[in-house]
């Protein structure tokens, strides 16, 4: 690195704000990583890919790809003290990686807050008794008959539907009242804006704006609540689920091992994709949040704590989900596989229906959707931080003027709101699925592959390891030994597995 580039890094590091304490950074990263995918995606992947056996490829992919890439991104941000674009002044040839991160962050922010808007809508609807998606509040004469079978298939994730009142009511509530897909024929026919959802989306962006108005000084305080409350709800749901009839069948369905699945390449690909999905690698959020750390922060320790906490959360969330789904299957007299689902189908159909069967269903529904809301907000904090830090680093005069900085943040949130209106039309779910399916998974593998190759072979893996040791001034003996392992991963194992994942995708 040239002397002038080094001085630029030092100038940015000194003039930028820093976290109020190490716990603010840890909670922000945990909140960013522990998102909706931990609740609605991992448990489904676990049971679909051999139950407890799925943990073997999952933790192997975590150790060989997830943790090394996580450490690389945190170290890059902390040492360079800059966002996803400016940090590549150390190697301008790789600046395109930062631009790629910025593009992916933009797409994620565009559709992720729509999920928060759905959650907001369901949270408000949960204050009704009976719940809108319960049998007591279901009218078979309207809505259900007009819901296309393809819509039911998309939401439920199954090719065949059983004639179950509660399930049909939950699907009808989701498809008509929230998604509005009954009035759209596809991408070419978005239809009118769903104004209740548009208002929820506006409220969600206003909350994001207010929480990030003072940068990490404000969002760093918010995460004390938003990052810890979901754990409280998960613990309560696990305890409540353990007392329900049929819960053991649900947990057994979740964990029963199928050793033959280890020979299936798709299982390993699902494990890799879930690691990327849950850790938030390659989007720029981790890099940006780490750029506000003190220079001597122990980044290796933080990596181990955050990645371990994230993956343990995914595993234990499965108990909260499948214990309640097991009870619903018991009540309906059907196999657990008939009620288990993934993605929006789990969060907005299957699980709300299961909660509607419990005594005090209004309370449990409020707690569940409040948890989803906070999980979504925390993740969006990190993605928005990646965008704002990248732009403010490229235009430093905005950072020095609080008014201009606030106006920029407000304009950014308003831009995302206007773009997000397309996703809350009658056909918005088709656009949502398109962006969610094709904008992140493939792009993240490309970005992280080039980041790994660029740091290892262009910047120099030995120099990068020395940079990490320079940051950890009082380096414990184990840190140096662990770096030897990470060096081997960055040069050999991680790029190879990323290429394999790229081929499978």
C-alpha positions as CSV (number, residue, x, y, z in Angstrom):
1,X,0.0,0.0,0.0
2,X,1.4,3.4,-0.9
3,X,2.1,6.0,1.8
4,X,-0.7,8.3,0.4
5,X,-3.2,5.5,0.5
6,X,-2.2,4.6,4.0
7,X,-2.8,8.3,5.1
8,X,-6.2,8.2,3.5
9,X,-7.1,5.2,5.5
10,X,-5.8,6.8,8.7
11,X,-7.7,10.0,8.0
12,X,-11.0,8.2,7.4
13,X,-10.5,6.0,10.5
14,X,-9.9,9.1,12.8
15,X,-12.7,11.2,11.4
16,X,-15.4,8.5,11.3
17,X,-17.6,7.8,14.2
18,X,-17.0,4.6,16.2
19,X,-19.2,2.2,18.1
20,X,-20.0,3.3,21.6
21,X,-18.8,-0.1,22.9
22,X,-17.9,-3.6,21.8
23,X,-21.3,-4.9,22.7
24,X,-23.0,-2.5,20.3
25,X,-20.9,-4.0,17.4
26,X,-21.5,-7.6,18.5
27,X,-25.2,-7.1,18.9
28,X,-25.4,-5.2,15.6
29,X,-23.6,-8.0,13.8
30,X,-25.7,-10.7,15.5
31,X,-28.9,-8.8,14.7
32,X,-27.7,-8.4,11.1
33,X,-26.9,-12.1,10.7
34,X,-29.8,-13.6,12.7
35,X,-32.6,-12.7,10.4
36,X,-35.8,-14.2,8.9
37,X,-33.8,-17.0,7.2
38,X,-32.9,-18.5,10.6
39,X,-36.5,-18.9,11.5
40,X,-38.3,-19.7,8.2
41,X,-35.5,-21.3,6.1
42,X,-33.1,-23.3,8.2
43,X,-35.6,-25.6,10.0
44,X,-37.2,-26.5,6.7
45,X,-33.9,-27.3,5.0
46,X,-32.9,-29.4,8.0
47,X,-35.9,-31.7,7.9
48,X,-35.9,-31.8,4.1
49,X,-32.2,-32.8,3.9
50,X,-32.1,-35.6,6.3
51,X,-33.0,-34.1,9.7
52,X,-30.1,-34.0,12.1
53,X,-27.8,-35.3,9.4
54,X,-28.0,-31.9,7.7
55,X,-26.0,-30.5,10.6
56,X,-22.9,-32.3,9.3
57,X,-22.6,-30.6,5.9
58,X,-24.0,-27.4,7.5
59,X,-21.2,-27.1,10.0
60,X,-18.5,-28.3,7.6
61,X,-19.5,-25.6,5.1
62,X,-19.6,-23.1,8.1
63,X,-16.1,-23.9,9.2
64,X,-14.5,-24.1,5.7
65,X,-16.4,-21.3,3.9
66,X,-18.6,-19.3,6.2
67,X,-16.2,-18.5,9.1
68,X,-13.1,-17.7,6.8
69,X,-15.1,-15.4,4.6
70,X,-16.8,-13.8,7.6
71,X,-13.3,-13.1,9.1
72,X,-12.0,-11.8,5.8
73,X,-14.8,-9.3,5.4
74,X,-14.7,-8.1,9.0
75,X,-10.9,-7.7,8.9
76,X,-11.0,-5.9,5.6
77,X,-13.5,-3.4,7.0
78,X,-11.7,-2.9,10.3
79,X,-8.2,-2.5,8.9
80,X,-9.2,-0.2,6.1
81,X,-11.8,1.7,8.2
82,X,-13.9,2.3,5.0
83,X,-16.9,1.1,3.2
84,X,-17.2,-1.6,0.5
85,X,-15.9,0.7,-2.3
86,X,-13.3,2.9,-0.7
87,X,-11.7,0.1,1.2
88,X,-10.3,-1.3,-2.1
89,X,-7.9,1.7,-2.4
90,X,-5.4,-0.9,-1.1
91,X,-5.9,-2.7,-4.4
92,X,-7.8,-0.6,-7.0
93,X,-8.1,-3.5,-9.4
94,X,-10.6,-5.1,-7.0
95,X,-12.9,-2.0,-6.7
96,X,-15.5,-3.8,-8.8
97,X,-16.1,-6.1,-5.9
98,X,-17.2,-3.2,-3.8
99,X,-19.5,-2.0,-6.5
100,X,-21.0,-5.5,-6.8
101,X,-21.6,-5.5,-3.0
102,X,-23.4,-2.1,-3.4
103,X,-25.6,-3.5,-6.1
104,X,-26.6,-6.6,-4.1
105,X,-27.3,-4.5,-1.0
106,X,-29.6,-2.2,-3.1
107,X,-31.6,-5.2,-4.3
108,X,-31.8,-6.7,-0.8
109,X,-33.0,-3.5,0.7
110,X,-35.6,-3.1,-2.1
111,X,-37.4,-6.4,-1.3
112,X,-36.4,-7.1,2.3
113,X,-38.4,-4.2,3.7
114,X,-41.4,-5.5,1.8
115,X,-41.2,-8.6,4.1
116,X,-41.1,-6.2,7.1
117,X,-44.2,-4.5,5.7
118,X,-46.0,-7.9,5.5
119,X,-44.9,-8.5,9.1
120,X,-46.2,-5.1,10.1
121,X,-49.6,-5.8,8.5
122,X,-49.9,-9.2,10.3
123,X,-48.8,-7.6,13.5
124,X,-51.6,-5.1,13.3
125,X,-54.1,-7.8,12.3
126,X,-53.0,-9.9,15.3
127,X,-54.8,-7.4,17.7
128,X,-58.1,-8.8,16.5
129,X,-60.0,-11.6,18.2
130,X,-60.6,-14.0,16.6
131,X,-57.5,-13.8,14.4
132,X,-58.3,-13.1,10.7
133,X,-56.7,-16.4,9.6
134,X,-58.5,-18.5,12.1
135,X,-61.5,-20.8,11.4
136,X,-63.8,-18.6,13.5
137,X,-63.1,-15.7,11.2
138,X,-63.2,-17.6,7.9
139,X,-65.9,-17.2,5.3
140,X,-65.9,-20.0,2.7
141,X,-68.3,-18.1,0.5
142,X,-65.9,-15.4,-0.4
143,X,-62.2,-15.3,-1.3
144,X,-61.3,-19.0,-1.2
145,X,-63.2,-20.0,-4.3
146,X,-61.5,-17.2,-6.2
147,X,-58.0,-18.0,-5.1
148,X,-56.2,-19.7,-8.0
149,X,-54.8,-23.2,-7.4
150,X,-51.4,-22.0,-8.5
151,X,-51.5,-19.3,-5.8
152,X,-52.2,-21.9,-3.2
153,X,-49.3,-24.0,-4.5
154,X,-46.9,-21.1,-4.3
155,X,-47.8,-20.1,-0.8
156,X,-48.0,-23.6,0.6
157,X,-45.0,-25.0,-1.2
158,X,-46.8,-28.3,-2.0
159,X,-48.4,-29.7,-5.1
160,X,-51.4,-31.0,-3.4
161,X,-53.7,-29.5,-0.8
162,X,-55.8,-31.2,1.9
163,X,-59.3,-29.9,2.5
164,X,-58.5,-28.3,5.9
165,X,-60.5,-25.3,7.0
166,X,-57.8,-23.5,8.9
167,X,-55.2,-24.1,6.3
168,X,-57.4,-22.8,3.5
169,X,-58.3,-19.8,5.7
170,X,-54.7,-18.9,6.4
171,X,-53.8,-19.2,2.7
172,X,-56.8,-17.1,1.7
173,X,-55.9,-14.4,4.2
174,X,-52.3,-14.3,3.0
175,X,-53.1,-14.5,-0.8
176,X,-56.0,-12.0,-0.9
177,X,-55.7,-9.6,2.0
178,X,-51.9,-9.3,2.0
179,X,-50.5,-10.4,-1.4
180,X,-53.5,-9.7,-3.6
181,X,-52.3,-12.1,-6.2
182,X,-55.8,-13.1,-7.1
183,X,-56.0,-9.9,-9.2
184,X,-52.8,-10.5,-11.2
185,X,-51.8,-12.9,-14.0
186,X,-48.0,-12.5,-13.6
187,X,-45.1,-10.1,-14.0
188,X,-46.6,-8.3,-16.9
189,X,-49.8,-7.6,-14.9
190,X,-48.8,-5.9,-11.6
191,X,-52.2,-4.3,-11.1
192,X,-53.0,-1.5,-8.6
193,X,-51.0,-0.8,-5.4
194,X,-52.3,-2.5,-2.2
195,X,-52.6,0.7,-0.2
196,X,-52.8,-1.0,3.3
197,X,-49.5,-2.6,2.4
198,X,-48.1,0.6,1.0
199,X,-48.8,2.3,4.3
200,X,-47.1,-0.5,6.2
201,X,-44.1,-0.2,3.8
202,X,-44.0,3.6,4.4
203,X,-44.1,3.1,8.2
204,X,-41.3,0.5,8.0
205,X,-39.1,2.9,6.0
206,X,-39.8,5.7,8.5
207,X,-38.8,3.5,11.4
208,X,-35.5,2.6,9.5
209,X,-34.9,6.3,8.8
210,X,-35.4,7.3,12.5
211,X,-33.3,4.5,13.8
212,X,-30.4,5.3,11.5
213,X,-30.7,9.1,11.6
214,X,-27.6,9.5,13.8
215,X,-25.7,6.7,12.2
216,X,-24.3,3.9,14.4
217,X,-24.8,6.2,17.4
218,X,-28.5,5.7,17.2
219,X,-28.7,2.2,15.6
220,X,-26.1,1.0,18.0
221,X,-28.5,1.7,20.9
222,X,-31.6,0.3,19.1
223,X,-30.0,-3.1,18.7
224,X,-29.9,-3.6,22.5
225,X,-33.7,-4.2,22.1
226,X,-34.1,-5.5,18.6
227,X,-31.2,-8.0,18.8
228,X,-32.2,-9.5,22.2
229,X,-36.0,-9.5,22.1
230,X,-36.2,-12.3,19.4
231,X,-34.2,-14.6,21.7
232,X,-36.7,-13.9,24.5
233,X,-39.6,-14.8,22.2
234,X,-37.8,-17.9,20.9
235,X,-37.2,-19.2,24.4
236,X,-40.8,-18.5,25.3
237,X,-42.1,-20.3,22.2
238,X,-39.8,-23.3,22.9
239,X,-41.1,-23.6,26.4
240,X,-44.7,-23.2,25.3
241,X,-44.2,-25.7,22.5
242,X,-42.8,-28.3,24.8
243,X,-46.1,-28.4,26.7
244,X,-48.2,-29.1,23.7
245,X,-49.6,-32.4,22.6
246,X,-47.8,-33.7,19.5
247,X,-44.8,-31.4,20.0
248,X,-42.4,-34.4,20.3
249,X,-43.6,-35.7,16.9
250,X,-42.8,-32.4,15.4
251,X,-39.3,-32.3,16.9
252,X,-38.7,-35.9,15.9
253,X,-39.7,-34.9,12.3
254,X,-37.2,-32.1,12.5
255,X,-34.2,-34.1,13.7
256,X,-34.8,-37.7,12.6
257,X,-31.6,-38.6,10.6
258,X,-31.5,-39.9,7.1
259,X,-27.9,-40.8,6.5
260,X,-28.4,-41.6,2.9
261,X,-28.9,-37.8,2.2
262,X,-25.2,-37.2,2.8
263,X,-24.5,-38.6,-0.7
264,X,-26.8,-36.1,-2.3
265,X,-24.9,-33.0,-3.7
266,X,-28.0,-30.9,-3.4
267,X,-27.8,-31.3,0.4
268,X,-24.3,-29.8,0.5
269,X,-25.4,-27.0,-1.9
270,X,-28.3,-26.2,0.4
271,X,-25.9,-26.1,3.4
272,X,-23.6,-23.7,1.5
273,X,-26.5,-21.5,0.4
274,X,-27.9,-21.3,3.9
275,X,-24.5,-20.2,5.3
276,X,-24.4,-17.3,2.8
277,X,-28.0,-16.5,3.4
278,X,-27.8,-16.3,7.2
279,X,-24.3,-14.8,7.7
280,X,-24.8,-12.0,5.2
281,X,-21.4,-12.4,3.6
282,X,-20.6,-10.5,0.4
283,X,-23.3,-7.8,0.8
284,X,-21.0,-5.2,2.4
285,X,-22.9,-4.8,5.6
286,X,-20.3,-6.7,7.7
287,X,-17.5,-4.8,6.1
288,X,-19.2,-1.4,6.8
289,X,-20.1,-2.2,10.4
290,X,-16.5,-3.4,11.1
291,X,-15.2,-0.1,9.7
292,X,-16.5,1.7,12.8
293,X,-14.5,-0.6,15.1
294,X,-11.4,0.5,17.0
295,X,-8.3,-0.5,15.2
296,X,-7.1,-2.9,17.9
297,X,-10.4,-4.8,18.2
298,X,-10.0,-8.6,18.3
299,X,-11.7,-9.5,15.0
300,X,-10.9,-13.2,15.3
301,X,-12.8,-13.4,18.6
302,X,-15.7,-11.5,17.2
303,X,-15.9,-13.8,14.2
304,X,-16.1,-16.9,16.3
305,X,-18.7,-15.4,18.7
306,X,-21.0,-14.1,15.9
307,X,-20.9,-17.1,13.6
308,X,-21.4,-19.6,16.4
309,X,-24.3,-17.6,17.9
310,X,-25.9,-17.2,14.5
311,X,-25.8,-21.0,13.7
312,X,-26.9,-22.0,17.2
313,X,-29.9,-19.7,16.8
314,X,-30.8,-21.3,13.6
315,X,-30.7,-24.8,15.2
316,X,-32.7,-23.8,18.3
317,X,-35.3,-21.9,16.2
318,X,-36.2,-25.2,14.7
319,X,-37.5,-26.5,18.1
320,X,-39.7,-23.4,18.4
321,X,-41.1,-24.0,14.9
322,X,-41.6,-27.7,14.8
323,X,-42.9,-28.2,18.3
324,X,-45.9,-25.9,17.4
325,X,-46.3,-27.4,13.9
326,X,-46.2,-30.9,15.5
327,X,-49.1,-29.8,17.7
328,X,-51.0,-28.5,14.7
329,X,-50.5,-31.8,12.9
330,X,-51.7,-33.7,16.0
331,X,-54.8,-31.6,16.2
332,X,-55.6,-32.1,12.5
333,X,-54.6,-35.8,12.4
334,X,-52.2,-35.4,9.6
335,X,-48.4,-36.1,9.2
336,X,-46.1,-33.2,10.2
337,X,-44.9,-33.1,6.6
338,X,-48.3,-31.9,5.5
339,X,-48.1,-28.7,7.6
340,X,-44.4,-28.0,7.4
341,X,-43.4,-25.3,5.0
342,X,-40.6,-22.8,4.2
343,X,-40.2,-19.1,3.5
344,X,-43.3,-16.9,3.4
345,X,-45.4,-20.1,3.5
346,X,-44.1,-20.9,7.0
347,X,-44.1,-17.3,8.4
348,X,-47.4,-16.1,7.0
349,X,-49.5,-19.3,6.6
350,X,-48.4,-22.4,8.5
351,X,-47.1,-21.0,11.7
352,X,-49.9,-18.3,12.1
353,X,-52.4,-21.1,11.6
354,X,-50.7,-23.2,14.3
355,X,-50.7,-20.2,16.7
356,X,-54.4,-19.7,16.0
357,X,-55.1,-23.1,17.6
358,X,-53.5,-22.2,20.9
359,X,-55.3,-20.7,23.9
360,X,-54.4,-17.0,24.0
361,X,-53.7,-17.1,20.3
362,X,-53.8,-13.2,20.0
363,X,-50.9,-12.9,22.4
364,X,-48.8,-15.6,20.7
365,X,-49.4,-14.1,17.3
366,X,-48.4,-10.6,18.5
367,X,-45.2,-12.0,20.0
368,X,-44.3,-14.0,16.9
369,X,-44.8,-11.2,14.4
370,X,-43.1,-8.7,16.7
371,X,-40.1,-11.1,16.7
372,X,-40.2,-11.3,12.9
373,X,-40.4,-7.5,12.7
374,X,-37.3,-7.0,14.8
375,X,-35.4,-9.7,13.0
376,X,-36.1,-8.0,9.7
377,X,-35.3,-4.5,11.0
378,X,-31.9,-5.6,12.4
379,X,-30.9,-7.2,9.1
380,X,-32.0,-4.2,7.1
381,X,-29.8,-2.0,9.4
382,X,-26.7,-3.8,8.2
383,X,-27.7,-3.7,4.5
384,X,-28.5,0.0,4.7
385,X,-25.3,0.6,6.6
386,X,-23.4,-1.0,3.7
387,X,-25.0,1.5,1.2
388,X,-24.7,4.6,3.3
389,X,-21.1,4.0,4.3
390,X,-20.1,3.3,0.7
391,X,-21.7,6.6,-0.5
392,X,-20.5,8.7,2.4
393,X,-16.9,7.4,1.9
394,X,-17.0,8.4,-1.8
395,X,-18.5,11.8,-0.9
396,X,-16.9,12.7,2.4
397,X,-18.4,16.2,2.5
398,X,-21.8,14.6,3.2
399,X,-20.3,13.0,6.3
400,X,-19.1,16.3,7.7
401,X,-22.5,18.0,7.4
402,X,-25.2,16.5,9.6
403,X,-28.0,18.1,7.7
404,X,-26.8,16.9,4.3
405,X,-26.2,13.4,5.8
406,X,-29.8,13.3,7.1
407,X,-31.2,14.5,3.8
408,X,-29.2,11.9,1.9
409,X,-30.5,9.1,4.3
410,X,-34.1,10.4,3.9
411,X,-33.8,10.6,0.1
412,X,-32.4,7.0,0.0
413,X,-35.2,5.7,2.1
414,X,-37.8,7.5,0.0
415,X,-36.2,6.1,-3.2
416,X,-36.5,2.6,-1.8
417,X,-40.1,3.2,-0.8
418,X,-41.0,4.4,-4.3
419,X,-39.3,1.4,-5.9
420,X,-40.8,-1.0,-3.3
421,X,-44.4,0.1,-4.3
422,X,-44.0,-2.3,-7.3
423,X,-43.7,-5.1,-4.8
424,X,-46.9,-4.3,-3.0
425,X,-49.1,-4.4,-6.0
426,X,-51.4,-7.3,-6.9
427,X,-48.6,-8.9,-8.8
428,X,-45.9,-7.7,-6.5
429,X,-45.2,-11.2,-5.2
430,X,-44.0,-12.3,-8.6
431,X,-41.5,-9.5,-8.7
432,X,-40.5,-10.2,-5.1
433,X,-39.9,-13.9,-6.0
434,X,-37.8,-12.9,-9.1
435,X,-35.5,-10.6,-7.1
436,X,-35.2,-12.9,-4.1
437,X,-34.4,-15.9,-6.3
438,X,-31.9,-14.5,-8.8
439,X,-30.3,-11.3,-7.3
440,X,-28.6,-12.7,-4.3
441,X,-27.5,-16.3,-4.2
442,X,-25.6,-16.4,-7.6
443,X,-24.3,-12.9,-7.1
444,X,-23.0,-13.5,-3.6
445,X,-21.0,-16.5,-4.7
446,X,-19.4,-14.5,-7.5
447,X,-18.6,-11.6,-5.2
448,X,-17.1,-13.7,-2.4
449,X,-15.2,-15.8,-4.9
450,X,-13.5,-12.7,-6.4
451,X,-13.0,-11.2,-2.9
452,X,-11.2,-14.4,-1.7
453,X,-9.1,-14.7,-4.8
454,X,-8.3,-11.0,-4.9
455,X,-7.2,-10.8,-1.2
456,X,-5.2,-14.1,-1.4
457,X,-3.4,-13.6,-4.7
458,X,-3.5,-9.9,-5.6
459,X,-3.2,-8.2,-2.3
460,X,-1.3,-11.1,-0.7
461,X,-2.6,-13.6,1.9
462,X,0.6,-13.2,4.0
463,X,0.2,-9.4,4.0
464,X,-3.4,-9.8,4.9
465,X,-2.6,-12.1,7.8
466,X,0.0,-9.7,9.0
467,X,-2.6,-6.9,8.9
468,X,-4.8,-8.9,11.2
469,X,-2.0,-9.5,13.6
470,X,-1.2,-5.8,13.5
471,X,-4.7,-5.0,14.6
472,X,-4.7,-7.5,17.5
473,X,-1.8,-5.9,19.4
474,X,-2.0,-8.2,22.4
475,X,-2.5,-11.3,20.3
476,X,-3.2,-14.5,22.3
477,X,-1.1,-17.5,21.1
478,X,-4.2,-19.2,19.8
479,X,-4.9,-16.4,17.3
480,X,-1.7,-17.0,15.4
481,X,-2.4,-20.7,15.2
482,X,-5.9,-20.1,14.0
483,X,-4.7,-17.8,11.3
484,X,-2.6,-20.6,9.8
485,X,-5.9,-22.5,9.2
486,X,-7.6,-19.5,7.8
487,X,-4.7,-18.9,5.4
488,X,-5.1,-22.4,4.0
489,X,-8.9,-21.9,3.6
490,X,-8.5,-18.6,1.8
491,X,-5.9,-19.9,-0.6
492,X,-7.3,-23.4,-1.3
493,X,-10.4,-24.8,0.4
494,X,-12.8,-21.8,0.2
495,X,-12.2,-20.8,-3.5
496,X,-12.6,-24.5,-4.4
497,X,-15.9,-24.9,-2.6
498,X,-17.2,-21.6,-4.0
499,X,-16.5,-22.8,-7.5
500,X,-18.3,-26.1,-6.7
501,X,-21.3,-24.1,-5.4
502,X,-21.2,-21.9,-8.4
503,X,-21.4,-25.0,-10.6
504,X,-24.3,-26.5,-8.7
505,X,-26.2,-23.2,-8.8
